[in-house]
Amino acid sequence: MEKSKPQKRSRQPQKTYQLRLYVAGQTPKSLTAFANLKKICEEHMPGQYEIEVIDLLKKPQLASGDQILAIPTLVRKLPEPIKKIIGDLSNTERVLVGLDLRETKKD
């Protein structure tokens, strides 16, 4: 009996998305933003992302590094260029476009 060999996939390097979610404590909006982000990542880039949650109540000095003016804010550090999305990330289409996972629709 012959063993079947796994089919070779293209050897293009997988993109890894480095994401930072800036929040202020465990507010409902912050928790919603994290839950929405996790769901979007699992559906659209499984195994290709890292999420770092930064609580500005604990480390306010970190807000200046990414020029955070509102919270919650999602910052895509990699792949470059850096992208920012403000809000609870409930508009999935807007988040996908903002992360360059989907192109904007042209009417």
Helices and strands as residue ranges (DSSP letters): E 17-23, H 28-44, E 49-55, G 60-63, E 73-78, E 83-86, H 92-98
